[in-house]
Amino acid sequence: MLPALAAAHLFQGEGALAALPAHIRRSHVRVSIPDGLSDSEAAFALREYRASTRLLELERAALAFCGWDPRHDAQRLGVAFEADVIAVLGDEPTPLAQCSHFHAGAAVVLSFTNIGAAGDVTNVSAPFSSLPASVRRLPNGTDLLVTFATGSVSTMAINWAANVRRAGVADLLIGALDAEMMEACAQHDVPCVLIHGGEASRVLAAAPGLNLRSRPSLYPKMSVLKVGFYNELLRYGFNVWACDADAIFIADPRPLMRSPAWLDAMLAAATDCIDIRVDSRFPMLNCDLNTGLVYMRSHPTTIAFTARWRETIASAKEIRVRDQAAFNMLLKARRLRYLRGRLFAGANGESEITLGLLPLSQFLNGHTFFVQHAHTLPNAAPPLSVHLTYQFAEGSTFAHGKRQRMRQAGLWLVDDDTYFTGRYVTAASESANLLPIQSLGPQVPSSEAIARHLAEARHRSKILRALLGIAKASGRTLILPRMLCYCDYMWKEMKSCRVGGAESMRLPFDCPMDHVLDTPRWFEKNELLDKVGLREPSFLDNPRVPLNVSGSSVSVKLGKALTDVQVRAALAPHEGVAVVRIEEPIGTFCGFVDRAEHVRFEKASQRLLEYKRSPFCYEDGVAVPAYSQCCTPRKPGDAFFPCIHGFDPPEPLPSCEGVFR
């Protein structure tokens, strides 16, 4: 065998494949990759098939490969390859494909078919007899709002159910992936059924207490269970609004799918796009369909699609192929064909299925709701739901960033009454906790907006360090002040500090906590916050706050560089007041008289206020190809988008030397 072809084997005809040993035929996958990939791009796209797949079949193979990238071929493998091919195929010119540099070299498998697993059926069971009586009594054709959860995120699922009920919908169901979730449902009187899924259930049971989104290798197992669960419910005759537990209903969505424009839709989903203005003119197809909220009508076509969807996830070789990736691969195996309104024909194997694209104006995501605040614009459509995507604070045990976003928006309904009764401290007013607000137009240079954003961050850090000290010294809970962002937070390039699709969004905007603070640090193993407590900026606007709290407040102006003893003395006259508002808090607190306590506070508050995040990446005034990498080249010689790094570490406390014990 020639050196450059040492790993290649030549087969001719289907008969040769059929003659292969069974263990090789069972490891047969057909994939589609972008046309014109170089050696390094193809190797990257196919990396997860290298060890797991014995027989790899390429669609459009003649167009798939363009040869070795000469910039990175010091061993001259491309030349050796050409010589080997000529020796095998003869010297008649057979040109390779033209290099496409697909997405600046970030190549992925576009679709796959696990031929070796054809005919396999993954058993996922939620027997009709095990459904709650309230669900079994519902007639065929009922729209059922459904989510799923493990016990580790039971509060998220119970909160989802509370929002569904607040929206006026009683027909709901939670698919429980473990006994802990079943117990939570019983405690909160929420209809629930235990999902059985063989190996997938056993794998999840071996990882209790984890936020599965923080474990990429486990998440596909959950995806198999949830899609199999949807398939079961469809077979029982229910139409299913299938939701992640962080896809919150603000109003009843069921009338939409009963309206004439949507009656032919067998499936309906929103996309990850963020340009509401464009989507309102014509449904946007250039983003992924997001499976965090999908409507499925009970029909043989839909049942067949969800079975294919389940098996695609179960047989995937790449851990990135979860429910959403598989959903998009299947429906977009052929180009979506426009029908009318917001309806398209998507692929369903060799046939088609009618897909509706839900309007972004009413089915909002984490960017359109919490960053653009699109639902607050004049003449905005009333929102039906918000899915908490585009967020940056997945803790190892809980999605703290999502919870804080929901608390801030009044969508977190499961805090107990004690959360709203206590003694609190916060900044007195906007002028006390914000730099003078400056509106930034759509053409502002990113560098200018980033500088303003970082100045606001430094100012906020000083305020928070003072308020943390005052809260600890006085035994009060900290209410975060209003926080403004002058630049979006995104993992890709931005123009005028706005990501593509949100070019007209307002700057500044009210920040989600995860945009400006390392949110999991404030809730996971934090001795300081365990003693102080934390509330969201909108806390006092929550209708659950009793009048004896919201109506009991005082503004106090403290002196500068006070110790904990001096803070307690200054606030003693207001001991019976529920909310103390500190005027001009910067520089008011210098530390604790007890040196050991002071050192602990300095260390803990420093950790809370340090924030390491993706740099600010921008495309203003630079000639860089689309899909290039931010900050550094993907490969030597590649173009890249420039970046500005931040944030600064928090400044030291004012000195109070000479008072330590």
C-alpha positions in Angstrom: 0.0 0.0 0.0 1.4 3.4 -0.9 2.2 5.7 2.0 -0.3 8.5 1.5 -3.1 5.9 1.0 -2.1 3.6 3.8 -5.5 4.1 5.6 -7.6 3.8 2.5 -9.5 0.7 1.3 -11.2 0.4 -2.1 -14.5 -1.3 -2.5 -16.5 -1.6 -5.7 -20.3 -1.9 -5.6 -22.9 -2.6 -2.9 -22.0 -6.3 -3.0 -18.6 -5.6 -1.7 -20.1 -3.7 1.3 -22.5 -6.5 2.0 -19.7 -9.0 2.1 -17.9 -7.1 5.0 -18.0 -8.6 8.5 -21.1 -7.7 10.6 -19.1 -5.6 13.1 -17.9 -3.3 10.3 -21.4 -3.1 8.6 -22.8 -2.1 12.0 -20.3 0.7 12.2 -21.3 2.3 8.8 -22.1 6.0 8.8 -22.9 8.2 5.8 -22.0 11.9 6.3 -22.3 15.1 4.4 -19.6 17.7 4.9 -19.1 21.1 3.2 -17.6 21.1 -0.3 -13.9 22.0 -0.8 -12.4 21.2 2.6 -8.6 21.1 3.1 -6.9 18.3 5.0 -7.0 20.1 8.4 -10.6 21.2 7.9 -11.8 17.7 6.9 -9.8 16.2 9.9 -11.5 18.6 12.3 -15.0 18.0 10.9 -14.6 14.2 11.1 -12.6 14.0 14.3 -15.3 12.2 16.3 -15.8 9.6 13.6 -12.1 8.6 13.5 -12.2 6.1 16.4 -15.9 5.2 16.5 -16.7 4.5 12.8 -15.2 1.6 10.8 -16.9 2.5 7.5 -17.4 6.2 6.7 -19.3 7.1 3.5 -19.2 10.6 2.1 -22.0 12.2 0.1 -20.7 14.4 -2.8 -17.3 12.9 -2.2 -15.9 14.2 -5.5 -16.5 17.8 -4.2 -15.5 17.3 -0.6 -11.7 17.5 -0.6 -9.5 20.2 -2.0 -6.1 18.9 -0.8 -3.5 19.9 1.7 -3.2 23.5 2.9 0.3 24.5 1.7 0.7 26.9 4.6 0.7 24.0 7.0 2.2 21.1 5.0 5.8 21.1 6.1 6.0 17.4 5.4 4.8 17.8 1.8 2.0 15.3 2.3 0.0 16.9 -0.5 2.8 16.2 -3.0 3.0 12.6 -1.8 -0.7 12.3 -2.1 -0.7 13.4 -5.7 2.0 11.0 -6.6 0.2 8.1 -4.9 -3.1 8.9 -6.6 -1.4 9.0 -10.0 0.2 5.6 -9.3 -3.2 4.1 -8.5 -5.5 5.9 -10.9 -3.2 6.8 -13.7 -1.8 10.1 -14.8 -4.9 11.5 -16.5 -5.6 14.8 -14.7 -8.3 14.5 -12.1 -8.5 17.9 -10.3 -9.5 18.1 -6.7 -12.4 20.4 -5.6 -11.7 24.1 -5.2 -11.0 25.1 -1.6 -14.0 26.8 -0.1 -12.6 27.8 3.4 -16.1 27.1 4.7 -16.9 29.4 7.6 -13.3 30.5 7.6 -12.3 26.8 8.2 -14.7 26.0 11.0 -16.0 22.9 9.2 -18.6 20.6 10.7 -20.6 17.6 9.5 -23.7 18.9 8.0 -25.8 15.8 8.3 -25.3 12.1 8.9 -27.1 8.8 8.5 -26.1 5.9 10.8 -26.7 3.1 8.3 -25.3 0.5 10.6 -28.0 1.4 13.2 -30.8 1.4 10.7 -33.8 -0.4 12.1 -32.7 0.0 15.7 -35.4 1.3 18.0 -34.6 3.1 21.3 -37.2 2.1 23.9 -38.5 5.1 25.7 -41.6 4.4 27.8 -44.2 6.5 29.6 -47.2 4.2 29.6 -50.7 5.8 29.2 -51.8 4.0 32.4 -49.0 5.8 34.3 -50.1 9.3 33.3 -51.8 11.3 36.0 -55.6 10.9 36.0 -56.0 14.6 35.1 -54.1 14.0 31.9 -55.7 10.6 31.0 -59.2 12.3 31.1 -58.3 14.8 28.4 -59.8 14.2 25.0 -57.8 13.4 21.9 -56.6 16.6 20.2 -56.0 18.4 23.5 -53.0 20.8 23.4 -50.8 19.6 26.3 -48.0 21.9 27.5 -45.1 19.6 28.4 -41.6 19.9 29.9 -39.1 17.4 31.4 -36.6 17.5 34.1 -34.3 15.7 36.5 -34.5 16.3 40.2 -31.4 18.5 40.1 -33.4 21.2 38.3 -36.8 20.5 39.9 -37.2 24.1 41.0 -36.8 25.2 37.4 -39.5 22.7 36.2 -41.9 23.7 39.1 -41.4 27.3 38.2 -42.2 26.5 34.6 -45.5 24.9 35.7 -46.3 27.9 37.9 -45.9 30.2 34.9 -48.1 28.0 32.8 -50.9 28.1 35.4 -50.5 31.9 35.7 -51.0 32.1 32.0 -54.4 30.4 32.5 -53.5 26.9 31.2 -54.3 23.8 33.3 -53.4 21.1 30.8 -49.8 20.5 31.6 -47.4 17.6 32.3 -43.8 17.2 33.4 -41.8 14.2 32.3 -39.7 13.2 35.2 -36.3 11.7 34.5 -35.8 10.4 38.1 -37.6 9.7 41.4 -36.4 13.0 42.9 -38.4 14.9 40.2 -41.4 12.8 40.9 -41.2 13.7 44.6 -41.0 17.4 43.7 -44.1 17.1 41.5 -46.0 15.4 44.3 -45.0 18.1 46.8 -46.2 20.9 44.5 -49.2 19.2 43.1 -48.0 19.2 39.5 -49.0 16.4 37.1 -45.9 14.3 36.4 -45.0 10.9 34.9 -41.8 9.0 35.2 -40.0 8.4 31.8 -38.2 5.0 31.4 -35.5 4.8 28.8 -33.2 1.9 29.4 -29.5 2.8 29.1 -30.2 6.5 28.9 -32.1 6.4 32.2 -29.3 4.3 33.8 -26.6 6.8 32.7 -28.5 9.8 34.1 -29.2 8.0 37.4 -25.5 7.6 37.8 -25.0 11.4 37.8 -27.4 12.8 40.4 -27.3 16.5 41.5 -25.7 17.7 38.3 -26.8 20.5 36.0 -26.7 18.3 32.8 -26.0 21.3 30.6 -22.6 21.5 32.3 -21.9 17.9 31.2 -22.0 17.8 27.4 -21.5 14.0 27.3 -24.6 13.4 29.3 -27.0 15.9 27.6 -27.6 13.7 24.5 -28.9 10.9 26.8 -31.5 13.3 28.1 -32.3 14.4 24.6 -33.2 10.8 23.6 -35.5 10.5 26.6 -37.3 13.8 26.0 -37.9 13.2 22.2 -39.0 9.6 22.9 -41.4 11.0 25.5 -42.9 13.4 23.0 -43.4 10.5 20.6 -45.3 8.6 23.2 -47.7 11.5 24.0 -48.3 12.1 20.3 -49.3 8.5 19.9 -51.8 8.9 22.7 -53.5 11.6 20.7 -52.2 14.7 22.4 -50.9 17.8 20.6 -47.7 18.7 22.4 -46.2 22.1 23.2 -42.8 20.6 24.0 -40.7 23.0 26.2 -37.4 23.1 28.0 -38.0 24.1 31.6 -36.5 27.5 30.8 -39.0 28.2 28.1 -41.5 30.3 30.0 -45.1 31.0 28.9 -46.2 34.5 29.6 -49.6 34.0 28.0 -51.7 31.1 26.6 -50.2 30.0 23.3 -52.9 27.5 22.3 -55.2 29.9 20.4 -52.4 30.6 17.9 -52.2 27.0 16.6 -56.0 26.8 16.4 -56.2 29.8 14.1 -56.7 29.2 10.4 -53.2 30.4 9.4 -51.6 27.6 11.5 -54.0 24.7 11.2 -51.9 22.9 8.6 -48.7 23.0 10.6 -47.7 19.6 11.9 -44.7 21.2 13.6 -43.9 24.7 14.7 -40.8 26.2 16.2 -39.0 29.5 16.7 -35.5 30.2 15.5 -32.4 31.5 17.3 -32.5 34.6 15.1 -32.7 38.0 17.0 -33.8 40.4 14.3 -37.5 40.9 15.0 -38.0 43.6 12.4 -36.8 41.3 9.5 -38.6 38.3 10.9 -41.9 40.3 10.9 -41.6 40.8 7.2 -40.7 37.2 6.3 -39.7 34.3 8.5 -36.0 34.1 9.0 -34.4 30.8 7.9 -30.7 31.5 8.4 -30.6 30.5 12.1 -31.2 27.2 13.8 -34.7 26.2 14.7 -34.6 26.0 18.5 -36.1 22.9 20.1 -36.5 24.5 23.5 -40.1 25.2 22.4 -41.7 23.1 19.6 -45.4 22.5 18.8 -46.2 19.0 17.5 -49.7 18.1 16.2 -50.8 14.5 16.8 -50.7 13.0 13.3 -49.1 10.0 11.7 -46.6 12.3 9.8 -45.5 13.9 13.1 -45.3 10.6 14.9 -43.0 9.2 12.2 -40.9 12.4 12.3 -40.4 12.2 16.1 -39.4 8.5 15.9 -36.8 9.4 13.3 -35.7 12.4 15.4 -35.3 10.1 18.5 -33.2 7.5 16.6 -31.0 10.1 15.0 -29.9 11.4 18.4 -29.5 7.9 19.8 -27.3 6.8 16.9 -25.2 10.0 16.7 -21.4 9.7 16.9 -20.9 13.3 17.9 -21.9 14.6 21.3 -22.9 17.9 19.7 -25.8 16.1 18.1 -28.5 16.7 20.6 -32.2 17.2 20.0 -31.7 20.6 18.4 -28.9 19.6 16.0 -30.8 16.5 14.9 -34.1 18.4 14.5 -32.4 20.8 12.1 -30.5 18.1 10.2 -33.7 16.2 9.6 -35.9 19.0 8.6 -33.3 20.8 6.5 -32.0 17.6 4.7 -33.5 19.4 1.7 -34.1 23.1 1.4 -37.2 24.3 3.2 -39.9 24.9 0.6 -42.1 28.0 1.1 -45.9 27.3 1.3 -47.7 30.4 2.6 -47.7 32.7 5.5 -45.2 31.3 8.0 -45.5 27.7 6.7 -42.8 25.7 5.0 -42.4 22.1 3.8 -39.5 20.4 5.6 -38.0 17.0 4.9 -39.4 14.0 6.6 -37.3 11.2 5.2 -38.4 10.8 1.6 -41.6 12.7 2.2 -42.4 16.2 3.7 -43.9 17.7 6.8 -45.4 21.1 7.2 -43.4 23.3 9.5 -44.5 26.7 11.0 -42.0 29.3 12.0 -43.2 30.9 15.2 -43.0 34.7 15.1 -39.9 36.1 17.0 -42.0 39.1 18.1 -44.1 36.8 20.4 -41.8 33.9 21.0 -38.8 35.8 22.4 -35.4 34.4 23.3 -32.7 35.4 25.8 -31.4 38.2 23.6 -34.7 39.7 22.3 -36.2 39.7 25.8 -33.4 40.4 28.3 -31.0 42.4 26.1 -33.0 44.2 23.4 -36.0 44.4 25.7 -38.0 44.2 22.5 -41.3 43.6 24.2 -41.1 47.0 25.9 -40.8 48.9 22.6 -43.7 51.0 21.3 -46.3 48.9 19.5 -44.6 45.7 20.4 -46.7 42.5 20.0 -47.7 41.0 23.4 -45.2 38.2 24.1 -46.4 34.6 24.5 -43.2 33.1 25.7 -39.5 33.7 26.4 -36.8 31.0 26.1 -33.8 31.8 28.2 -31.1 31.3 25.6 -28.1 33.6 25.0 -27.1 33.6 28.7 -23.7 33.2 30.3 -24.0 31.7 33.8 -24.5 27.9 33.8 -23.3 26.8 37.2 -22.1 23.3 37.9 -25.2 22.5 40.0 -27.8 25.0 38.8 -28.5 27.6 36.1 -28.1 30.6 38.4 -28.0 33.1 35.5 -31.3 32.0 34.2 -32.9 32.1 37.6 -31.6 35.7 38.2 -32.9 36.8 34.8 -36.4 35.4 35.7 -36.3 37.0 39.1 -35.5 40.3 37.6 -38.3 40.0 35.1 -40.9 38.7 37.6 -41.0 35.2 36.1 -39.5 33.3 39.0 -42.5 32.3 41.0 -41.2 29.6 43.4 -39.3 31.6 46.1 -41.0 31.0 49.4 -42.4 33.9 51.5 -39.3 34.3 53.6 -37.5 35.5 50.5 -39.6 38.7 50.6 -39.4 39.4 54.3 -36.2 40.7 55.9 -34.0 43.7 56.3 -32.3 45.1 53.3 -29.7 47.6 52.1 -29.2 49.2 48.7 -28.1 52.3 46.9 -30.3 55.3 47.3 -31.0 56.3 43.7 -29.9 56.0 40.1 -27.7 59.1 40.6 -26.1 57.3 43.6 -25.2 54.1 41.7 -24.8 55.0 38.0 -22.5 57.3 36.0 -24.5 60.0 34.1 -26.5 58.0 31.5 -25.3 58.6 27.9 -27.4 57.3 25.0 -25.2 55.7 22.3 -26.4 55.9 18.7 -26.3 53.1 16.1 -23.0 54.4 14.6 -21.0 54.7 17.8 -17.5 53.2 17.4 -17.2 49.9 19.4 -14.0 51.2 21.1 -16.0 54.2 22.5 -18.9 52.0 23.7 -16.5 49.5 25.2 -14.7 52.3 27.1 -18.0 53.6 28.5 -19.0 50.0 29.4 -15.8 49.4 31.3 -16.0 52.8 33.1 -19.5 51.8 34.3 -18.2 48.5 35.4 -15.4 50.1 37.5 -17.9 52.5 39.1 -20.3 49.6 39.8 -17.5 47.5 41.4 -16.8 50.3 43.9 -20.5 50.6 44.8 -20.9 46.9 45.3 -17.9 46.4 47.4 -19.1 49.2 49.8 -22.6 47.8 49.9 -21.4 44.3 50.5 -19.4 45.5 53.5 -22.3 47.6 54.9 -24.7 44.6 54.4 -22.4 42.3 56.3 -21.7 44.8 59.0 -25.4 45.6 59.6 -26.8 42.1 59.1 -28.9 43.2 56.1 -29.5 41.6 52.7 -28.1 43.3 49.7 -30.4 44.5 46.9 -28.4 44.9 43.8 -28.5 48.4 42.3 -29.6 49.0 38.7 -26.9 47.9 36.3 -26.5 49.3 32.8 -24.5 47.9 29.8 -23.1 50.0 27.0 -22.0 47.0 25.0 -23.6 43.7 24.3 -22.1 40.5 25.5 -21.6 38.0 22.7 -19.1 35.3 21.7 -18.8 36.7 18.2 -17.8 40.0 16.4 -20.0 43.1 16.9 -20.4 46.4 15.2 -21.0 49.5 17.3 -21.1 47.1 20.3 -24.2 45.5 18.8 -24.3 42.0 17.4 -25.6 41.3 13.9 -29.4 41.3 13.8 -29.7 43.7 16.7 -28.1 46.8 15.0 -30.9 49.1 16.2 -31.0 48.0 19.8 -30.8 50.6 22.5 -27.5 51.4 24.3 -27.3 51.4 27.2 -29.7 48.7 28.3 -30.5 47.2 31.7 -28.0 44.3 32.1 -28.8 40.8 33.1 -26.7 39.9 36.1 -24.7 37.4 34.1 -23.5 40.1 31.7 -21.6 42.0 34.4 -21.0 39.6 37.3 -19.7 36.1 37.6 -23.2 34.9 38.7 -22.4 31.3 39.8 -19.8 32.7 42.2 -22.5 34.6 44.1 -24.5 31.5 44.8 -22.1 28.5 44.9 -19.9 28.0 48.0 -19.8 31.6 48.9 -19.3 32.3 52.7 -19.9 36.0 52.4 -23.2 35.7 50.5 -24.4 32.9 52.7 -24.3 35.4 55.6 -25.4 38.5 53.6 -28.0 37.3 51.1 -28.7 38.9 47.7 -31.7 40.2 45.9 -32.2 41.3 42.3 -32.4 45.0 41.3 -36.2 44.8 40.7 -36.9 43.1 44.1 -38.9 45.9 45.6 -41.2 46.0 42.6 -42.3 42.4 43.1 -45.9 42.3 44.2 -45.0 39.6 46.7 -43.0 42.1 48.8 -45.2 43.0 51.7 -46.1 46.6 52.4 -44.3 46.5 55.7 -41.1 46.1 53.7 -41.7 48.1 50.5 -43.3 50.9 52.6 -40.6 51.1 55.2 -37.4 52.7 53.9 -35.0 55.5 54.7 -32.1 57.2 52.9 -28.9 57.5 54.8 -25.7 59.4 54.0 -22.7 57.8 55.7 -19.3 59.3 56.3 -16.3 58.0 54.4 -14.0 55.1 55.4 -16.2 53.7 58.2 -15.4 50.4 59.9 -18.1 47.8 60.6 -18.5 49.2 64.2 -19.0 52.7 62.9 -21.5 51.5 60.2 -23.6 49.7 62.9 -23.5 52.8 65.1 -24.6 55.1 62.1 -27.5 52.8 61.2 -28.6 52.0 64.8 -31.4 54.7 64.7 -32.9 52.9 61.7 -32.8 49.4 63.1 -36.6 49.0 62.7 -36.6 50.2 59.1 -36.9 47.4 56.5 -34.9 49.1 53.6 -31.9 51.3 54.2 -30.9 53.2 51.0 -27.3 54.5 51.1 -26.5 57.8 49.4 -23.2 58.0 47.6 -22.0 54.6 48.8 -18.5 54.7 47.2 -15.8 55.0 49.8 -18.1 54.7 52.8 -16.8 51.3 54.0 -13.2 50.5 54.8 -13.3 47.2 56.5 -13.8 45.2 59.8 -12.1 46.0 63.1 -11.4 42.3 63.6 -8.3 41.8 61.3 -9.2 38.1 60.6 -12.7 39.1 59.6 -11.4 41.9 57.5 -9.0 39.6 55.6 -11.9 37.1 54.9 -14.1 39.9 53.6 -11.4 41.3 51.4 -10.8 37.9 49.8 -14.5 37.0 49.4 -15.5 40.4 48.0 -12.5 40.4 45.6 -13.6 37.0 44.3 -17.2 38.1 43.8 -16.2 41.2 41.9 -13.6 39.7 39.6 -15.1 39.0 36.3 -13.3 37.0 33.5 -15.3 36.7 30.3 -14.9 36.6 26.6 -13.1 39.7 25.2 -15.1 42.4 23.4 -14.7 41.4 19.7 -15.6 44.0 17.1 -15.6 44.4 13.3 -15.7 48.2 13.1 -13.4 49.4 10.3 -11.6 46.2 9.7 -11.5 44.1 6.5 -11.8 40.6 7.9 -13.8 37.8 6.2 -17.0 36.7 7.7 -16.8 33.7 10.1 -13.2 34.5 11.0 -12.2 33.9 14.6 -12.1 36.6 17.3 -8.9 37.8 18.9 -6.5 35.3 17.5 -6.1 33.5 14.1 -7.7 30.1 13.8 -4.5 29.0 12.0 -1.3 30.9 11.5 -1.8 33.4 8.7 -5.6 33.6 9.0 -7.3 36.9 9.5 -9.1 37.6 12.8 -11.3 40.2 14.4 -9.6 42.5 16.9 -10.6 42.4 20.6 -10.5 44.6 23.7 -10.0 42.8 27.0 -11.7 43.7 30.3 -12.6 43.9 33.1 -10.3 45.5 35.7 -9.9 43.8 39.1 -11.8 45.6 41.9 -10.0 48.5 43.6 -8.9 48.1 47.2 -11.0 49.3 50.0 -10.3 52.7 51.5 -7.6 52.5 54.2 -8.7 52.2 57.8 -5.3 51.3 59.3 -4.8 51.7 63.0 -8.3 50.4 64.0 -7.7 46.7 63.7 -7.7 44.5 66.8 
